[in-house]
Every structure is written in C-alpha cells, then in structure tokens.
Amino acid sequence: MKAVIYARYSSDSQREESIEGQLRECKEYAERNGITVLSTYIDRALSAKTDNRPDFQRMIKDSANGLFDIVLVWKLDRFARNRYDSAHYKAILKKNGVKVVSAKEAIAEDSTGILLESLLEGYAEFYSVELSEKIHRGQKENALKGLNNGGGIPLGYVLGSDKRLAVDPMTAPVVLEIFTRYAEGETVRAIVESLNERGLQTKHNKPYSLGSFNAILKNRKYIGEYRYQDVVIPGGVPAIVPQELFDRVQARIARNKRAPAMSKADEAFLLTTKLFCGKCGRLMVGESGTSHTGKKHYYYKCGSAKRKTGCTKKAVKKDWIENLVVERTMQMIFDDTTLDAIASMVLDVQARENTSLPVLKAQLAQTEQGIQNMLNAIQQGIFTASTKQRLEELEATKERLSVSILQEELQKPHLSKEQILFFLQRFRAIDTTKPEQRQRLIDSFVNAVYVYDDKIILTFNYQDGTETITLDNINGSDLEAGCPPNGTPVEITMISTDVPFLFVFAHL
C-alpha cells in the first residue's frame, strides 16, 4: 500500500502537536503496517474548520492521479473539523480509490467503526466551535481594554510591549503625506508612482500598489478610532491624521464613487512596471496632459527625464506603444514555429529543474531489462540459488525506483508539449479590444520593453517567475546592434540559457 501523510496545525501560537511529531507518529504507523510513504502535505497555521488550505486541496487533486491509496493523518481532526467537509472530501477520495486512515485512533471497518468515526468527527467540530466562542469572548475583552487583537498592523503604527498600537515615527509621516496629497487632488496612481520612485515600501517590504490605498484612505484608526466588531472606542488608538483632513479625504472618495471617471485622471497604463527607457534603464511612468484644444493626451515618460536628472529621452504616446506591444505579442502567438520553440524551451526548463527523474527512469528501464533477461534465462532452464537471489534483488530495486519516481512526480507534475501548446494557443481567441484582456496578455507574456530612439526591444517570458531583463542582460548578450527596416522583426534569439527570448523592432 502506498500512502501520503497530511499534517497541519491551526495557528502559530496554538500548535497543539508539532508538525514534526505528527509526521513521526504517522511514519511509525506506516512502518508497522507495511505502508510505503510517498510524500507529505503540510498546512501550517491553518484551521481545519475551512477547506481553504493549499496543501489539503493539492492533496485532494493529486488523489485523482492514482499514485497513492491512503491519506495518513495523526488524528481525524487534522483532516477536518467540519462534518460536511469531512464527508465531502472523503467521498472524493473514495471515488479516487483512496481512504483516510488515523495513526492514533483505532477505527474498525465494521458498523461500530462508522459510529466511532462519526463521534470523533462530531467532537472535533464541537471542540472547534467551543474554542472559537472562547477566543471571541477573549478578543472582545481585549477590545474593551484597547488591546490589539492580532491581524496586520496598519502602516504608520508599531505594536508596543503593552499590546497597544503606537505611532511609528518612521512611517507615520508617509501616511500623513498620502492623506494630504489625495485631499489636495492628486490621483492615487500618481501618489503610488511617486512613493515607488523614491524607493519607499509598505510594511511588507513591497512596492506600493493601487489596491493597497483604498484600505489606507478609509482606515479610521488613523483618526484614533479603535474598532472591533461592535466595540468602538474613540481615542483608543493614537491618531496620525487630523479629523478635518480625514473628512476631506472621505468626501473626495464619495464624489469619485458617484462619478467614477473623476477618480481616473489617467487611464489604466497597461505597461506599468514593464516599460523602460533604453537610454538610462529607468522605469517609464504614465503621464497625462491637456492640449490647448482641451483634449487629453496620455503618454509614458522616463522617470529620470521627468525629474530632469540627466536623461533626455522623449516621452512616447501611450496608445501607440501599447498597441505595438499587443500587436507584436499576438503575432508571436499566431506563429506556429515560435510557439513550438517556446514549448520546447519550457520542456527544456522542466528537464533542467528536475535532474533526478530522468536518471531514475533510466535506472528503472535498465532494471526491468535485467529482470526480463533473468526470466529468459529461467525459461531456458538456467535456475540456481544465485539466479533466484539476483532476481529478488532486481525486483526490490524495481520497487524502490518505482516509489522514488512516484515521489518525484508528486512534487511537480510535468506538462507535455501538447499541453503547453494547448495553453498558449488559447490566447489566440483573446479580444484585444478589451482592456482587461489586453492586460492579461501583457501580464502573461511580456517581461520588459526597452524604448530607444531608433529601436524597441521587447522581451517575453517563457518561464514562470522570470526576473525582469535589465539593460546589462541585453547589452551583454549576442544581440545584433543593427535595426530592421519597416519595423519587421530581425530574429528570435536567446540572451542566455536562463533569460527570455526577445524580438527587436524598428522604432516607427
């Protein structure tokens, strides 16, 4: 029998049994019962009251591949603390030929076992609900005392030793700046770009994004209001933003909600974070301006040129550059030769990411050939004690290699070339007149776009998680310096073995 182990604990502060302890006892159970453990699935700091657990869902999905027969858990409450979820996912596993086994709870296969399992699952759900009620009572008491109840600490605050929020002198001025600039009429996009250009980051050490600003601008903690469910304590938190400024911001948010176009002084710039100046390598950011006729114009401008710090690159029109990138990307997608090359690159990356699997499969093939040779010898009447011993050794080696191959395949299933091509060809049906589909196309394929005075370098991803290509990558590559006439592509080439391929186009 082949098994996988599922282990979890509910929170960082409430570990119950450690993951290591669960794994150890499950492995001891498997060894006692002659079960081969292929892999483990672990969810840390996640409650079993919900099925929204990444490794749990991955395990359920993997069960359809027929690679294992048992899901081994320390106790049934590790699998689920909700009777509906328990029954639902056990039914899925049963359909896939997999059953859930508890290492610490001896449950018979007969009718009494069914009753015992139901009682255990009911108790687990009861314990979970009762614990939730106790936690809720404790958190309400904390709220009444003005103590922090966990969760994220808002930008501008730190958690003091007394478990109360205190003003962070480093980031509180940034919060005040955001409110002030927004109240004075600046767009969220302009504020985000300004903060990112200055190298400022969020509390999670990431660049600011449009999505994070809505929560900041509406957070009443900044005027000193502590709120937890139905508990509201004015002055329960040190204020960062004056009430008058906060009210002006809320009034502007309300106006923009009634007239959404007012909140978008600029359109959505599809190449944000992907468009770079070919002269200095700096990001090109979205800008807008109004001509003497009153018409609004949108364009991308080099960050250095915008601040007049040395670069002289001229701005490029937004619609022109975005249409060019979308058009060239679609040309690539409709080119069967190019898609075949991309699929081959992905297959090569997969092979390089897992060097063990090809070796194991080759060893298995050799072992199976050895077994076949031994069987042929036996059929010819050659059967000795040495023959029998050698055949048993080969069978044991085959079993070991088969298990190792299953373990490798469970870690990261590989796509076939046909599957990769099917995924890529689906983009041929995309509607490039719709902004959200244009954005999806750019996000999926475009790595970086470098705009020069005489050419454009457009680099594409062929590997998930590829880092942005820099000017050093490009200038250090074997790329030809010449530009093609009439905007036609020069070639598809490689900068290096681990960098996306690129197109080169003339500047029209």
C-alpha positions in Angstrom: 0.0 0.0 0.0 1.2 3.5 -0.9 0.3 6.5 1.3 0.8 10.2 1.7 0.8 12.0 5.0 -1.4 15.1 5.7 -0.4 17.2 8.7 -1.4 20.6 9.9 -1.7 22.9 13.0 -4.2 25.7 13.4 -2.1 28.8 14.3 1.4 30.0 15.1 0.6 30.4 18.8 -1.6 27.3 19.2 0.4 24.4 17.8 -1.3 21.5 19.6 1.0 18.8 18.3 4.0 19.9 16.3 4.2 19.0 12.6 7.3 17.0 13.3 5.5 15.0 16.0 2.6 14.3 13.6 4.9 13.2 10.8 7.0 11.0 13.2 4.0 9.1 14.5 2.4 8.7 11.1 5.7 7.3 9.7 6.0 4.9 12.7 2.4 3.7 12.0 3.2 3.2 8.3 6.3 1.2 9.1 4.4 -1.1 11.5 1.7 -1.8 8.9 3.9 -2.2 5.8 2.8 1.0 4.2 5.1 3.0 1.9 5.0 6.8 2.4 5.5 8.6 -0.9 5.1 12.3 0.1 3.8 14.7 2.7 1.3 17.6 2.5 1.6 20.2 5.3 -0.6 23.2 6.1 0.9 25.5 8.8 -1.2 27.9 10.9 -4.4 27.0 9.0 -7.7 25.9 10.7 -9.5 22.7 9.7 -12.8 24.5 10.1 -12.4 25.5 6.4 -11.3 23.6 3.4 -9.3 26.7 2.1 -6.0 25.0 2.8 -3.5 25.0 -0.1 -1.7 21.6 0.5 -5.0 20.0 1.5 -6.5 21.0 -1.8 -3.4 19.9 -3.7 -3.6 16.5 -2.0 -7.3 16.1 -3.0 -6.4 17.0 -6.6 -3.4 14.6 -6.7 -5.5 11.7 -5.4 -7.1 11.6 -8.9 -3.8 10.6 -10.4 -3.9 7.1 -8.7 -0.5 7.4 -7.2 -1.4 6.6 -3.6 -4.0 4.5 -1.8 -4.1 6.1 1.7 -4.1 9.5 3.2 -2.5 9.1 6.6 -3.3 11.6 9.4 -2.2 11.8 13.0 -5.8 12.1 14.1 -9.1 12.7 12.2 -9.3 16.3 13.4 -6.2 17.1 11.3 -8.2 16.2 8.2 -11.3 18.3 9.0 -13.2 19.8 11.9 -16.3 20.2 9.9 -18.6 17.2 9.3 -19.7 18.4 5.9 -16.2 18.9 4.7 -15.1 15.6 6.1 -17.8 13.7 4.4 -17.5 15.6 1.1 -13.7 15.1 0.7 -13.7 11.6 2.0 -16.3 10.8 -0.8 -14.0 12.4 -3.4 -11.0 10.3 -2.1 -13.1 7.2 -2.0 -14.1 7.7 -5.6 -10.4 8.0 -6.5 -9.6 4.8 -4.6 -8.1 6.5 -1.6 -9.1 6.2 2.1 -8.3 8.3 5.2 -6.5 6.4 8.0 -5.8 7.8 11.5 -2.5 6.8 13.1 -3.7 7.3 16.7 -7.3 6.3 16.5 -8.1 2.6 16.0 -11.2 2.6 14.0 -12.7 -0.7 12.8 -14.0 -1.3 9.3 -17.4 -2.6 10.6 -20.6 -0.7 11.7 -19.1 0.2 15.1 -16.2 1.8 13.3 -18.6 4.0 11.4 -20.3 5.1 14.6 -16.9 5.8 16.3 -15.7 7.8 13.4 -18.9 9.9 13.4 -18.5 10.5 17.2 -14.9 11.6 16.7 -15.7 14.0 13.9 -18.7 15.4 15.9 -16.5 16.0 18.9 -13.8 17.7 16.7 -16.4 20.1 15.4 -17.8 20.7 18.9 -14.3 21.5 20.2 -13.7 23.8 17.3 -16.9 25.8 17.8 -16.4 26.0 21.6 -12.8 27.1 21.1 -14.0 29.8 18.7 -16.5 31.1 21.2 -13.9 31.3 23.9 -11.5 33.1 21.6 -14.2 35.6 20.6 -15.0 36.4 24.3 -11.3 37.0 25.0 -10.9 39.2 22.0 -13.9 41.3 23.0 -12.4 41.8 26.4 -9.1 42.8 24.8 -11.1 45.3 22.6 -12.8 46.9 25.6 -9.3 47.4 27.1 -7.9 48.9 23.8 -5.5 46.0 23.3 -4.6 44.8 19.8 -6.5 41.6 18.7 -3.9 40.4 16.2 -4.1 40.8 12.4 -2.0 43.2 10.3 -0.5 46.3 11.9 -1.5 49.3 9.7 1.1 51.4 8.1 2.3 54.1 10.5 2.0 52.0 13.6 4.0 49.5 15.6 2.8 47.2 18.3 4.1 48.2 21.8 5.1 45.9 24.6 1.7 46.6 26.3 0.0 45.1 23.2 -1.4 48.5 22.2 -0.7 50.3 18.9 1.9 53.1 19.0 2.8 55.7 16.3 5.8 54.6 14.2 8.0 57.7 13.7 9.5 56.3 10.5 6.3 55.5 8.6 3.6 57.8 10.1 4.8 60.8 8.0 4.2 58.7 4.9 0.6 58.1 6.0 0.1 61.8 6.6 1.6 62.6 3.2 -0.7 60.1 1.4 -3.8 61.7 3.0 -2.6 65.3 2.4 -1.8 64.7 -1.3 -5.0 62.9 -2.0 -7.1 65.6 -0.3 -5.3 68.2 -2.4 -6.4 66.5 -5.6 -3.6 64.1 -6.6 -4.7 60.8 -8.1 -3.9 57.5 -6.3 -1.8 56.4 -9.3 0.4 59.5 -9.2 0.9 59.1 -5.4 1.8 55.4 -5.8 4.3 56.1 -8.6 5.9 58.9 -6.6 6.4 56.7 -3.5 7.8 53.8 -5.5 10.2 56.1 -7.4 11.5 57.3 -4.1 12.1 53.7 -3.1 9.6 53.7 -0.3 8.0 50.4 0.6 5.0 49.0 2.5 5.2 47.3 5.9 5.7 44.0 4.0 8.8 45.5 2.2 7.0 45.6 -1.2 6.3 48.4 -3.6 3.1 50.3 -3.1 0.2 49.3 -5.4 -3.2 50.8 -6.3 -5.1 48.1 -4.4 -3.5 48.9 -1.0 -4.5 52.6 -1.0 -8.3 52.1 -0.6 -7.7 50.4 2.8 -5.3 53.1 3.9 -7.6 56.0 3.0 -10.6 54.5 4.7 -8.9 53.3 7.9 -10.5 55.1 10.9 -7.6 54.0 13.1 -5.7 57.0 11.7 -8.1 59.4 13.5 -7.7 57.4 16.7 -10.8 55.2 16.5 -10.4 51.6 17.8 -13.0 49.3 16.3 -13.6 45.5 16.8 -16.9 44.2 15.6 -19.5 46.0 17.8 -16.9 47.6 20.1 -16.0 51.2 19.1 -13.6 53.3 21.3 -12.9 56.9 20.1 -9.3 57.8 21.1 -8.4 54.1 21.7 -5.5 54.4 19.2 -3.0 57.3 18.8 -4.2 59.5 15.9 -1.9 60.2 12.9 -4.3 62.1 10.7 -6.4 65.1 11.8 -10.2 64.7 11.7 -10.6 67.6 9.3 -8.1 66.1 6.8 -9.7 62.6 7.1 -13.1 64.0 6.4 -11.9 65.8 3.3 -10.5 62.6 2.0 -13.7 60.7 2.6 -15.7 63.4 0.9 -13.5 63.1 -2.2 -13.8 59.3 -2.2 -17.6 59.7 -2.0 -17.6 62.1 -5.0 -15.4 59.7 -7.0 -17.7 56.8 -6.2 -20.7 58.8 -7.6 -18.7 59.7 -10.7 -16.1 57.0 -11.3 -14.3 58.8 -14.1 -13.3 61.6 -11.7 -11.1 59.1 -9.8 -9.2 58.3 -13.0 -7.4 61.4 -14.1 -5.2 58.9 -16.0 -6.3 55.8 -17.8 -5.0 52.3 -16.9 -1.4 52.2 -18.2 -1.0 48.5 -19.3 2.8 48.6 -19.4 3.3 49.9 -15.9 6.5 48.3 -14.3 7.3 46.7 -17.7 8.3 49.7 -19.8 11.9 51.0 -19.5 14.0 53.8 -21.0 16.6 52.4 -23.4 18.9 55.3 -22.7 19.2 55.1 -18.9 17.3 51.9 -17.9 14.8 53.7 -15.6 11.1 52.9 -15.5 8.9 54.9 -17.8 5.7 56.0 -15.9 2.3 57.0 -17.1 1.6 60.7 -17.6 -1.2 62.8 -18.9 -1.6 66.3 -20.2 -4.2 68.6 -21.8 -3.6 70.4 -25.1 -4.7 74.0 -25.9 -7.8 72.5 -27.5 -8.7 70.8 -24.2 -8.0 67.3 -25.5 -6.5 64.9 -23.0 -3.2 63.1 -24.1 -1.6 60.1 -22.4 2.0 59.0 -22.7 4.8 57.3 -20.9 7.8 59.3 -19.7 11.2 58.2 -18.4 11.5 58.7 -14.6 14.9 60.4 -14.9 13.8 62.7 -17.7 10.7 63.6 -15.7 12.7 64.7 -12.8 15.4 66.2 -15.1 18.3 64.2 -13.5 20.2 63.6 -16.7 18.2 61.6 -19.2 16.9 63.3 -22.4 14.6 60.5 -23.6 11.4 61.9 -25.1 8.0 60.6 -24.0 6.2 58.0 -26.1 2.4 58.0 -26.7 0.5 55.6 -24.6 -1.8 54.1 -27.2 1.0 53.8 -29.8 3.4 51.8 -27.6 0.6 49.6 -26.0 -0.9 48.8 -29.4 2.6 47.9 -30.8 3.3 45.6 -27.8 -0.1 43.9 -28.1 0.2 43.6 -31.9 3.7 42.0 -31.8 2.7 39.7 -28.9 -0.3 38.5 -30.9 1.9 38.0 -34.0 4.1 35.7 -31.9 1.1 33.8 -30.6 -0.2 33.1 -34.1 3.3 32.0 -35.3 3.3 28.2 -35.1 7.0 28.0 -35.4 7.5 30.4 -32.5 5.0 28.7 -30.2 6.7 25.3 -31.0 10.0 26.9 -30.0 8.5 28.3 -26.7 7.0 24.9 -25.9 10.4 23.3 -26.5 12.1 25.8 -24.2 9.5 25.1 -21.4 10.2 21.4 -21.8 13.9 22.0 -21.5 13.4 24.2 -18.4 11.3 21.4 -16.8 14.0 18.9 -17.6 16.7 21.1 -16.0 14.5 21.8 -13.0 14.3 18.1 -12.1 17.5 16.3 -12.9 16.7 13.2 -10.8 13.6 12.0 -12.7 15.3 11.2 -16.0 18.1 9.3 -14.1 15.6 7.3 -12.1 13.6 6.4 -15.2 16.7 5.3 -17.0 17.7 3.1 -14.0 14.2 1.6 -13.9 14.4 0.8 -17.6 17.8 -1.0 -17.0 16.4 -2.9 -14.0 13.3 -4.0 -15.9 15.6 -5.2 -18.7 17.7 -7.1 -16.2 14.5 -8.8 -14.8 13.5 -9.7 -18.3 16.9 -11.2 -19.0 16.7 -13.3 -15.8 13.2 -14.5 -16.8 14.5 -15.5 -20.2 17.3 -17.5 -18.5 14.9 -19.3 -16.2 12.7 -20.2 -19.2 15.8 -21.8 -20.8 16.3 -23.9 -17.7 19.0 -21.8 -16.0 17.8 -21.6 -12.4 20.2 -21.6 -9.5 20.3 -20.2 -6.0 22.3 -17.2 -7.4 19.7 -16.7 -10.1 16.9 -16.6 -7.5 18.9 -14.2 -5.3 19.7 -11.9 -8.2 16.1 -11.9 -9.4 14.9 -10.9 -5.9 17.5 -8.1 -5.8 16.3 -6.8 -9.1 12.6 -6.9 -8.0 13.5 -5.0 -4.8 15.4 -2.4 -6.9 12.4 -2.0 -9.3 10.1 -1.4 -6.3 12.4 1.2 -4.8 12.9 3.0 -8.1 9.1 3.0 -8.8 8.5 4.6 -5.4 11.2 7.2 -6.0 9.7 8.1 -9.4 6.2 8.5 -7.9 7.6 10.7 -5.2 9.4 12.9 -7.8 6.3 13.2 -9.9 4.1 14.1 -6.9 6.4 17.1 -6.1 5.9 18.8 -9.5 4.0 17.1 -12.3 5.5 17.9 -15.8 3.4 19.2 -18.7 3.7 17.6 -22.1 4.5 19.6 -25.2 0.9 19.2 -26.4 -0.4 20.6 -23.1 1.9 23.6 -23.3 0.9 24.3 -26.9 -2.8 24.0 -26.0 -2.4 26.6 -23.2 -0.5 29.0 -25.5 -2.9 28.6 -28.4 -5.9 29.6 -26.2 -4.5 33.2 -26.2 -5.3 33.3 -30.0 -9.0 33.8 -29.0 -8.3 36.8 -26.8 -10.2 40.0 -27.6 -7.5 42.7 -27.9 -10.2 45.4 -27.9 -11.0 44.8 -24.3 -8.6 46.4 -21.8 -8.8 43.6 -19.2 -7.8 41.0 -21.9 -5.0 43.2 -23.2 -3.7 43.4 -19.6 -3.9 39.6 -19.2 -2.0 39.2 -22.5 0.8 41.6 -21.4 1.0 40.1 -17.9 1.3 36.6 -19.2 3.9 37.1 -21.9 5.7 40.4 -21.7 8.7 40.6 -19.5 10.2 44.0 -20.3 10.0 46.6 -23.1 13.0 48.9 -23.7 12.4 52.0 -25.8 15.3 53.6 -27.6 15.3 56.4 -30.1 15.9 54.0 -33.0 14.5 50.7 -31.9 12.4 48.9 -29.3 13.5 45.7 -27.5 10.6 43.5 -26.5 11.4 40.6 -24.2 9.0 37.7 -23.5 8.7 35.3 -20.6 8.9 31.6 -21.3 9.4 30.5 -17.7 7.2 31.2 -14.7 8.8 33.7 -12.3 11.3 35.0 -14.7 13.0 38.2 -13.4 12.8 41.4 -15.3 15.5 41.6 -18.0 17.9 44.5 -17.4 19.9 46.6 -19.8 23.1 44.8 -18.6 21.5 41.5 -19.7 20.7 43.0 -23.1 23.9 44.9 -23.7 25.9 41.8 -22.6 24.1 39.5 -25.0 24.8 38.5 -28.6 22.0 40.7 -29.9 22.8 42.4 -33.2 23.0 46.1 -33.0 21.5 46.7 -36.4 17.9 47.7 -36.8 15.4 46.2 -39.3 13.7 48.2 -42.0 10.0 48.9 -42.0 9.5 47.6 -38.4 10.0 43.9 -39.3 11.5 41.5 -36.7 15.2 40.8 -37.1 15.2 37.4 -35.3 14.2 35.4 -32.4 17.3 34.7 -30.3 18.4 33.9 -26.8 20.1 36.4 -24.4 21.3 33.4 -22.4 20.1 30.0 -21.4 18.0 31.3 -18.5 16.7 34.5 -19.9 13.6 35.0 -22.0 13.9 35.2 -25.8 13.4 38.6 -27.4 12.2 40.3 -30.5 13.7 43.5 -31.9 11.6 46.1 -33.8 12.4 49.3 -35.5 11.1 52.5 -34.0 8.3 53.6 -36.3 
